[in-house]
Amino acid sequence: MDMDLRADRAWVLGVQRKLYQWSKENPNDVWRDMWNWVTDPRNLRQAWRRVSSNRGARSAGIDGVTVGQIRRRNGETLFLDNLRDDLRSNAYQPSPAKRKLIPKPGKPGKFRPLGIPTVRDRVVQAAIKNLIEPIFEAHFWHVSFGFRPGRSTHGALEQIRKTIMPRKRAADGRRQRTPYSWVIEGDIKGCFDNINHHLLLDRLRQRVGDLRVVRLIKAFLDAGVMSEGQFLRTDNGTPQGGILSPLLANIALSVIEERYERWVHHRTKLYDRRTCNGMAAALSARNRDRKAGRTVMFPVRYADDFVILVSGSQDDANAECSALAEYLKHTTGLELSPEKTKVTALTSGFEFLGFRVILRWDRRHGYHPRIEVPKAKAGDLRRKIKQMTSRGTTSRSLERTLELLNPTLRGWASYYRFCVGAGRVFTSLDWYVTDRLWRWMRAKRPHAGMRELARAKKAQRATRVSPPLA
């Protein structure tokens, strides 16, 4: 079984490598023969392994079937054979997704709609994504970081930090001139629910010419959702929760980077004699425009969260904010939220992906960028810890309480560990957690003495077992 897994993975990687290289070398061509690869048993088996090993394998769609039930009833081999026969005979039809509302973290009373497709639909979506992702990945730009292999939120923040870092020093040795002065904080209103299907499929057809694959993707978009027993049409949007949804959203939202092609990445050369690549040409264009006093703009995007760095006046940034709203509505059908989209000075700081980014002045070195932990995020964690160690939880054991606390603390620390001053914030939180646990133990054992509580607080040493006598 292990050899079959490796062989399937090697075959899929070989096809993906071929598609990526072709897409890189032929940026204006369309791949027209993909259906046989989509329905290949090796691709379907690899898609099944991805779906079955996911944390959501226990979640069922509208048919109530989970991965475990498929394995117990008929087995995955028969399931994949029947699914492949339905795809090859054009009998396969996607089912509506089951809508589930999940609370937004840090926003009481607000919910995010999550669409849960059936296991069959998840496997087919994963099989399609295996093949169309490398085609588009070859042309996604370096300023896009969301839902892409090998990229993360920390990469997006590092891109912002390097971009706003002043390069030249003045006569006194300090960095006094900043490359960008303003930032447009973009907030798209209901991104995943409002993407225009027609405009999205037009962009998809520019690279994928297999009509059967395009029709199947369109069928997924039009499948609708079931909410509390009621069927709802999906004339727009890609339901959150589907395996294909993040990739389709990236395809639609890549128009944001394309708007700023002159300053980000030149896809075509103006003169054949030039030998530099597109990123070097864009850097040269930024430097020329900045010296000439013209406005320069640079985007950084993580899925539907993005910022536009602006070198110019505040009026230039406000004008671009209005122009960008019209451009997005025309190219994707999406709208910017007028209440949440704003223009901010970099010296005042802004929040992006849960971090605070700011240009601070230092009297020794001048302006320098800082990625900081927002005070509100540390406060949210304190409130969460307080809820987990409240008096109402004293019926739990200390071991169970620590099992609940540790993943939360470890994940939070891993997310913010690269911030400036993270050690000071972590020390403060460590003291707070220790104090909360001590208070929790006092409430759990009100008649215990201080020494007894201190002994229970110490780490347990593993008992050494002597080897058996020969």
C-alpha positions as a printed NumPy array, in Angstrom:
array([[  0.   ,   0.   ,   0.   ],
       [  2.909,   2.331,   0.813],
       [  4.437,   1.722,  -2.636],
       [  1.108,   2.536,  -4.303],
       [  0.901,   5.792,  -2.333],
       [  4.397,   6.806,  -3.416],
       [  3.724,   5.884,  -7.028],
       [  0.496,   7.91 ,  -7.114],
       [  2.181,  10.894,  -5.508],
       [  5.115,  10.709,  -7.917],
       [  2.771,  10.581, -10.919],
       [  0.734,  13.581,  -9.728],
       [  3.906,  15.577,  -9.001],
       [  5.227,  14.744, -12.48 ],
       [  2.039,  16.   , -14.123],
       [  2.041,  19.131, -11.961],
       [  5.656,  19.84 , -12.858],
       [  4.859,  19.473, -16.554],
       [  1.878,  21.819, -16.32 ],
       [  3.833,  24.394, -14.33 ],
       [  6.751,  24.443, -16.78 ],
       [  4.421,  24.666, -19.772],
       [  2.452,  27.514, -18.181],
       [  5.679,  29.374, -17.384],
       [  7.01 ,  29.028, -20.92 ],
       [  3.667,  29.731, -22.661],
       [  1.982,  32.566, -20.738],
       [ -0.589,  33.238, -23.466],
       [ -1.566,  29.661, -24.406],
       [ -4.518,  27.54 , -23.243],
       [ -4.273,  23.897, -22.09 ],
       [ -7.034,  21.982, -23.831],
       [ -6.582,  18.308, -22.883],
       [ -6.989,  17.749, -19.151],
       [-10.038,  15.518, -18.623],
       [ -8.159,  12.212, -18.816],
       [ -5.809,  13.403, -16.096],
       [ -8.702,  14.572, -13.909],
       [-10.368,  11.141, -14.068],
       [ -7.146,   9.134, -13.843],
       [ -7.322,   6.626, -10.933],
       [ -3.965,   7.838,  -9.605],
       [ -5.193,  11.413,  -9.416],
       [ -8.458,  10.373,  -7.752],
       [ -6.607,   8.219,  -5.211],
       [ -4.299,  11.114,  -4.356],
       [ -7.313,  13.423,  -4.023],
       [ -9.001,  10.88 ,  -1.739],
       [ -5.925,  10.732,   0.513],
       [ -5.968,  14.498,   0.807],
       [ -9.66 ,  14.575,   1.743],
       [ -9.523,  11.577,   4.092],
       [ -6.45 ,  12.831,   5.983],
       [ -7.91 ,  16.305,   6.456],
       [ -9.304,  17.4  ,   9.802],
       [-12.697,  17.815,   8.138],
       [-12.931,  14.122,   7.201],
       [-15.448,  13.655,  10.02 ],
       [-17.709,  16.39 ,   8.594],
       [-20.582,  15.246,   6.391],
       [-22.351,  17.107,   3.608],
       [-26.076,  17.101,   2.921],
       [-26.   ,  13.317,   2.319],
       [-24.768,  12.677,   5.882],
       [-21.881,  10.486,   4.669],
       [-18.419,  10.817,   6.218],
       [-15.063,   9.356,   5.202],
       [-15.288,   6.769,   7.977],
       [-18.684,   5.565,   6.805],
       [-17.413,   5.13 ,   3.239],
       [-14.549,   2.994,   4.492],
       [-16.808,   0.828,   6.648],
       [-19.576,   0.309,   4.072],
       [-18.016,  -0.421,   0.674],
       [-14.392,   0.61 ,   0.973],
       [-12.549,   3.443,  -0.728],
       [-11.641,   1.376,  -3.816],
       [-15.253,   0.742,  -4.814],
       [-16.141,   4.358,  -3.923],
       [-13.454,   5.75 ,  -6.247],
       [-14.336,   3.298,  -9.05 ],
       [-17.994,   4.373,  -8.959],
       [-16.999,   8.029,  -8.826],
       [-14.712,   7.635, -11.84 ],
       [-17.447,   5.846, -13.813],
       [-19.87 ,   8.69 , -13.091],
       [-17.305,  11.268, -14.229],
       [-16.454,   9.394, -17.431],
       [-20.125,   8.851, -18.339],
       [-21.098,  12.494, -17.562],
       [-23.529,  11.202, -14.91 ],
       [-21.802,  13.06 , -12.08 ],
       [-23.624,  16.103, -10.681],
       [-22.356,  18.164,  -7.728],
       [-24.619,  18.344,  -4.684],
       [-25.479,  21.551,  -2.825],
       [-23.151,  22.393,   0.035],
       [-24.402,  22.272,   3.61 ],
       [-24.221,  25.751,   5.109],
       [-23.021,  26.087,   8.67 ],
       [-22.569,  29.39 ,  10.507],
       [-19.394,  29.623,  12.587],
       [-18.705,  32.537,  14.959],
       [-16.063,  35.043,  13.885],
       [-13.181,  35.122,  16.403],
       [-13.13 ,  38.342,  18.377],
       [-16.478,  39.506,  16.966],
       [-19.35 ,  38.439,  19.254],
       [-22.664,  38.031,  17.478],
       [-21.123,  37.838,  14.003],
       [-20.905,  34.623,  11.988],
       [-19.127,  33.425,   8.87 ],
       [-21.087,  31.131,   6.504],
       [-19.19 ,  27.908,   5.861],
       [-20.192,  25.571,   3.024],
       [-19.515,  21.85 ,   3.593],
       [-19.585,  19.832,   0.328],
       [-20.205,  16.087,   0.279],
       [-17.201,  13.755,   0.355],
       [-17.747,  12.939,  -3.341],
       [-17.63 ,  16.606,  -4.261],
       [-14.557,  17.19 ,  -2.106],
       [-12.649,  14.406,  -3.861],
       [-13.549,  15.73 ,  -7.32 ],
       [-12.614,  19.286,  -6.32 ],
       [ -9.262,  18.078,  -4.988],
       [ -8.638,  16.165,  -8.248],
       [ -9.344,  19.299, -10.303],
       [ -7.213,  21.477,  -8.046],
       [ -4.263,  19.088,  -8.429],
       [ -4.161,  19.991, -12.13 ],
       [ -5.265,  23.61 , -12.483],
       [ -3.308,  24.947,  -9.497],
       [  0.168,  24.613, -11.115],
       [ -1.109,  26.324, -14.281],
       [ -2.157,  29.442, -12.369],
       [  0.573,  29.198,  -9.738],
       [  3.121,  29.829, -12.474],
       [  1.566,  33.272, -13.063],
       [  0.512,  34.375,  -9.582],
       [  2.737,  37.264,  -8.579],
       [  5.249,  37.451,  -5.757],
       [  3.09 ,  39.951,  -3.814],
       [  0.256,  37.413,  -3.391],
       [  0.531,  35.146,  -0.326],
       [ -2.878,  33.744,   0.634],
       [ -3.741,  30.044,   0.131],
       [ -0.639,  29.33 ,  -1.928],
       [  1.829,  26.468,  -1.353],
       [  4.929,  27.537,   0.542],
       [  3.538,  30.973,   1.483],
       [  2.179,  32.321,   4.756],
       [  1.105,  35.422,   6.636],
       [  4.657,  35.927,   7.863],
       [  5.832,  36.091,   4.255],
       [  3.309,  38.831,   3.495],
       [  4.444,  40.84 ,   6.526],
       [  8.097,  40.431,   5.576],
       [  7.269,  41.697,   2.078],
       [  5.656,  44.803,   3.6  ],
       [  8.573,  45.315,   5.976],
       [ 11.17 ,  45.165,   3.199],
       [  9.083,  47.384,   0.913],
       [  8.613,  50.246,   3.394],
       [ 12.204,  50.053,   4.698],
       [ 14.046,  53.321,   3.802],
       [ 17.143,  52.543,   1.749],
       [ 19.174,  55.745,   1.577],
       [ 20.712,  57.604,   4.493],
       [ 20.969,  61.372,   4.8  ],
       [ 24.156,  63.297,   5.526],
       [ 23.729,  62.69 ,   9.27 ],
       [ 23.598,  58.913,   8.699],
       [ 19.883,  58.561,   9.477],
       [ 17.116,  57.308,   7.171],
       [ 14.922,  60.391,   6.877],
       [ 13.027,  59.773,   3.611],
       [ 10.516,  56.94 ,   3.466],
       [  9.77 ,  55.19 ,   0.129],
       [  6.024,  55.129,   0.931],
       [  4.034,  57.526,   3.083],
       [  0.456,  56.219,   2.924],
       [ -1.326,  52.889,   2.895],
       [ -4.761,  51.959,   1.565],
       [ -6.263,  49.313,   3.852],
       [ -8.557,  47.339,   1.561],
       [-11.594,  45.527,   2.904],
       [-13.791,  43.648,   0.413],
       [-17.441,  43.313,   1.337],
       [-18.337,  39.591,   1.462],
       [-15.573,  38.49 ,  -0.916],
       [-16.3  ,  34.759,  -1.151],
       [-20.049,  35.339,  -1.434],
       [-20.029,  37.987,  -4.169],
       [-17.473,  36.978,  -6.824],
       [-19.101,  37.234, -10.243],
       [-19.249,  33.765, -11.851],
       [-19.171,  35.047, -15.42 ],
       [-16.068,  37.188, -14.892],
       [-14.341,  34.41 , -12.922],
       [-14.953,  31.799, -15.633],
       [-13.669,  34.207, -18.278],
       [-10.366,  34.41 , -16.416],
       [-10.337,  30.629, -15.972],
       [-10.818,  30.023, -19.707],
       [ -7.751,  32.126, -20.473],
       [ -5.577,  29.237, -19.234],
       [ -7.859,  26.149, -19.143],
       [ -9.446,  25.265, -22.465],
       [-10.875,  21.815, -21.629],
       [-14.627,  22.434, -21.802],
       [-15.489,  19.447, -19.602],
       [-13.3  ,  20.765, -16.779],
       [-14.692,  24.298, -17.113],
       [-18.276,  22.989, -17.135],
       [-17.612,  20.946, -14.006],
       [-16.188,  23.974, -12.181],
       [-19.22 ,  25.99 , -13.278],
       [-21.469,  23.217, -11.938],
       [-19.755,  23.494,  -8.549],
       [-20.303,  27.269,  -8.545],
       [-23.997,  26.883,  -9.423],
       [-24.701,  23.914,  -7.111],
       [-26.244,  26.109,  -4.394],
       [-26.344,  25.578,  -0.63 ],
       [-28.749,  23.986,   1.856],
       [-29.39 ,  26.132,   4.912],
       [-31.739,  24.78 ,   7.607],
       [-33.487,  22.531,   5.086],
       [-33.957,  25.316,   2.538],
       [-32.211,  25.37 ,  -0.849],
       [-30.522,  28.669,  -1.763],
       [-29.226,  29.498,  -5.235],
       [-25.639,  30.702,  -5.617],
       [-25.669,  33.066,  -8.565],
       [-22.492,  34.693,  -7.227],
       [-19.621,  33.664,  -5.019],
       [-17.625,  30.566,  -4.163],
       [-18.789,  28.918,  -0.892],
       [-16.164,  29.013,   1.851],
       [-15.202,  25.5  ,   2.851],
       [-14.814,  24.005,  -0.62 ],
       [-11.353,  22.836,  -1.654],
       [-11.53 ,  24.802,  -4.915],
       [-12.805,  28.052,  -3.365],
       [ -9.444,  29.538,  -2.231],
       [ -7.848,  28.914,  -5.639],
       [-10.822,  30.393,  -7.51 ],
       [-10.749,  33.429,  -5.212],
       [ -7.048,  33.921,  -5.949],
       [ -7.737,  33.7  ,  -9.687],
       [-10.398,  36.397,  -9.39 ],
       [ -8.492,  38.677,  -7.006],
       [ -5.221,  38.557,  -8.947],
       [ -6.637,  41.515, -10.906],
       [ -5.515,  43.672,  -7.949],
       [ -1.826,  42.996,  -8.646],
       [ -2.344,  43.331, -12.387],
       [ -3.614,  46.88 , -11.915],
       [ -0.159,  47.86 , -10.602],
       [  1.89 ,  45.956, -13.167],
       [  4.199,  48.905, -13.876],
       [  5.484,  48.955, -10.279],
       [  5.241,  45.251,  -9.377],
       [  6.162,  42.942, -12.277],
       [  6.508,  43.609, -15.987],
       [  4.988,  40.64 , -17.8  ],
       [  6.149,  41.779, -21.256],
       [  9.274,  43.638, -22.328],
       [  8.887,  47.039, -23.916],
       [ 12.165,  46.547, -25.779],
       [ 13.584,  43.194, -26.894],
       [ 17.153,  44.359, -26.28 ],
       [ 16.553,  44.47 , -22.513],
       [ 17.785,  41.449, -20.579],
       [ 16.466,  42.157, -17.048],
       [ 13.533,  40.22 , -15.626],
       [ 10.092,  41.629, -14.885],
       [ 10.726,  42.336, -11.184],
       [ 13.974,  44.216, -11.888],
       [ 12.218,  46.266, -14.574],
       [  9.441,  47.146, -12.112],
       [ 12.013,  48.222,  -9.519],
       [ 13.634,  50.496, -12.087],
       [ 10.223,  51.971, -12.953],
       [  9.518,  52.661,  -9.276],
       [ 12.823,  54.47 ,  -8.863],
       [ 12.324,  56.55 , -12.012],
       [  8.785,  57.571, -11.096],
       [  9.777,  58.418,  -7.535],
       [ 12.624,  60.668,  -8.723],
       [ 10.298,  62.37 , -11.213],
       [  7.777,  63.093,  -8.449],
       [  5.116,  60.757,  -9.825],
       [  2.902,  58.586,  -7.64 ],
       [  4.103,  55.029,  -7.025],
       [  1.871,  52.25 ,  -5.66 ],
       [  2.752,  48.753,  -4.484],
       [  0.177,  46.074,  -3.431],
       [  0.575,  43.195,  -0.982],
       [ -2.311,  40.717,  -0.799],
       [ -3.215,  37.762,   1.391],
       [ -6.401,  36.201,  -0.069],
       [ -9.072,  38.911,   0.243],
       [ -7.029,  41.045,   2.685],
       [ -4.746,  43.505,   0.938],
       [ -2.946,  46.812,   1.343],
       [ -1.748,  49.302,  -1.273],
       [  1.388,  51.226,  -0.317],
       [  1.349,  54.718,  -1.841],
       [  4.271,  57.066,  -2.474],
       [  2.653,  60.444,  -2.957],
       [  0.181,  62.737,  -1.253],
       [ -2.899,  61.819,   0.754],
       [ -5.066,  63.152,  -2.086],
       [ -3.365,  60.695,  -4.456],
       [ -4.12 ,  57.837,  -2.071],
       [ -7.772,  58.875,  -1.69 ],
       [ -8.182,  59.153,  -5.465],
       [ -6.675,  55.693,  -5.949],
       [ -8.993,  54.283,  -3.294],
       [-12.041,  55.452,  -5.257],
       [-10.578,  54.298,  -8.586],
       [ -9.744,  50.868,  -7.136],
       [-13.33 ,  50.422,  -5.94 ],
       [-14.643,  51.014,  -9.465],
       [-11.973,  48.766, -10.977],
       [-12.806,  45.843,  -8.651],
       [-16.521,  46.164,  -9.324],
       [-15.9  ,  46.094, -13.081],
       [-13.429,  43.176, -13.136],
       [-14.703,  40.9  , -10.344],
       [-18.142,  42.149,  -9.281],
       [-16.805,  42.838,  -5.775],
       [-17.232,  46.003,  -3.735],
       [-14.961,  47.659,  -1.208],
       [-16.502,  48.364,   2.167],
       [-16.595,  52.186,   2.435],
       [-16.626,  52.001,   6.241],
       [-13.59 ,  49.711,   6.618],
       [-11.496,  50.766,   3.609],
       [ -9.385,  53.726,   4.695],
       [ -6.199,  55.654,   3.973],
       [ -3.667,  55.741,   6.82 ],
       [ -0.243,  57.309,   7.278],
       [  2.501,  54.732,   7.771],
       [  3.84 ,  56.714,  10.704],
       [  0.465,  56.232,  12.42 ],
       [  0.482,  52.48 ,  11.79 ],
       [ -2.123,  50.028,  10.513],
       [ -3.243,  46.494,  11.273],
       [ -2.855,  43.689,   8.751],
       [ -3.52 ,  39.982,   9.34 ],
       [ -3.697,  40.556,  13.093],
       [ -0.355,  42.401,  13.311],
       [  0.438,  46.093,  13.757],
       [  2.745,  47.573,  11.118],
       [  4.23 ,  51.008,  11.726],
       [  7.122,  53.252,  10.658],
       [  8.796,  54.575,  13.808],
       [ 11.402,  57.264,  14.192],
       [ 14.63 ,  56.459,  15.993],
       [ 17.005,  59.315,  16.755],
       [ 20.021,  57.149,  15.992],
       [ 18.946,  55.436,  12.753],
       [ 15.929,  57.387,  11.529],
       [ 12.777,  55.708,  10.229],
       [ 12.534,  51.942,  10.508],
       [  9.586,  49.54 ,  10.128],
       [  8.262,  47.553,  13.054],
       [  5.916,  44.554,  13.164],
       [  4.291,  44.58 ,  16.593],
       [  1.749,  42.595,  18.594],
       [ -1.464,  44.663,  18.85 ],
       [ -2.534,  45.293,  22.428],
       [ -6.074,  44.236,  21.535],
       [ -4.859,  40.764,  20.465],
       [ -3.007,  40.263,  23.746],
       [ -6.137,  41.403,  25.569],
       [ -8.276,  38.902,  23.639],
       [ -5.928,  36.098,  24.659],
       [ -6.095,  37.156,  28.307],
       [ -9.896,  37.085,  28.209],
       [ -9.82 ,  33.63 ,  26.632],
       [ -7.44 ,  32.348,  29.309],
       [ -9.674,  33.832,  32.005],
       [-12.693,  31.995,  30.586],
       [-10.769,  28.709,  30.485],
       [ -9.71 ,  29.095,  34.149],
       [-12.921,  30.529,  35.603],
       [-14.555,  29.177,  38.766],
       [-17.054,  27.283,  36.653],
       [-14.259,  25.047,  35.289],
       [-12.903,  23.81 ,  38.623],
       [-14.608,  20.44 ,  38.112],
       [-11.957,  19.637,  35.504],
       [ -8.648,  18.12 ,  36.473],
       [ -5.442,  20.15 ,  36.316],
       [ -4.168,  17.862,  33.581],
       [ -7.255,  18.482,  31.432],
       [ -7.03 ,  22.243,  31.985],
       [ -3.416,  22.275,  30.841],
       [ -4.329,  20.177,  27.786],
       [ -6.823,  22.887,  26.803],
       [ -4.507,  25.811,  27.546],
       [ -1.274,  24.609,  25.952],
       [ -2.421,  24.388,  22.281],
       [ -3.929,  27.881,  22.503],
       [ -0.798,  29.39 ,  24.042],
       [  1.544,  27.504,  21.726],
       [ -0.347,  28.541,  18.595],
       [ -0.584,  32.192,  19.667],
       [  3.116,  32.344,  20.513],
       [  4.084,  30.685,  17.224],
       [  2.048,  33.253,  15.279],
       [  3.506,  36.325,  16.999],
       [  7.037,  35.126,  17.787],
       [  8.7  ,  37.223,  15.057],
       [  7.275,  40.548,  16.265],
       [  9.363,  43.322,  17.762],
       [  9.113,  43.132,  21.547],
       [  7.498,  39.673,  21.423],
       [  9.622,  38.51 ,  24.379],
       [  8.254,  41.254,  26.617],
       [  4.665,  40.418,  25.633],
       [  5.243,  36.692,  26.166],
       [  6.76 ,  37.32 ,  29.619],
       [  3.71 ,  39.339,  30.638],
       [  1.35 ,  36.643,  29.37 ],
       [  3.382,  33.931,  31.078],
       [  2.988,  35.735,  34.387],
       [ -0.754,  36.121,  33.753],
       [ -1.22 ,  32.408,  32.951],
       [  0.707,  31.436,  36.086],
       [ -1.419,  33.754,  38.216],
       [ -4.682,  32.454,  36.675],
       [ -3.679,  28.818,  37.261],
       [ -2.748,  29.592,  40.85 ],
       [ -6.12 ,  31.263,  41.454],
       [ -7.865,  28.354,  39.713],
       [ -6.14 ,  25.838,  42.013],
       [ -7.056,  27.883,  45.089],
       [-10.691,  27.846,  43.983],
       [-10.559,  24.12 ,  43.236],
       [ -8.967,  23.204,  46.591],
       [ -9.909,  25.97 ,  49.045],
       [ -8.737,  24.031,  52.144],
       [ -5.329,  23.023,  50.782],
       [ -2.223,  24.683,  52.166],
       [  0.249,  26.725,  50.159],
       [  2.899,  23.994,  50.175],
       [  0.442,  21.371,  48.958],
       [ -0.657,  23.591,  46.064],
       [  2.973,  24.349,  45.213],
       [  3.772,  20.62 ,  45.058],
       [  0.809,  20.024,  42.716],
       [  2.044,  22.862,  40.506],
       [  5.517,  21.366,  40.008],
       [  6.262,  19.266,  36.934],
       [  5.844,  15.539,  37.447],
       [  8.965,  13.457,  37.066],
       [  8.726,  10.237,  35.087],
       [  9.094,   7.166,  37.283],
       [ 12.075,   5.066,  36.269],
       [ 11.211,   1.406,  35.882],
       [ 13.999,  -1.038,  36.665],
       [ 14.778,  -3.612,  33.969],
       [ 13.64 ,  -7.169,  34.735],
       [ 16.223,  -9.543,  36.183],
       [ 17.643, -12.098,  33.792]])
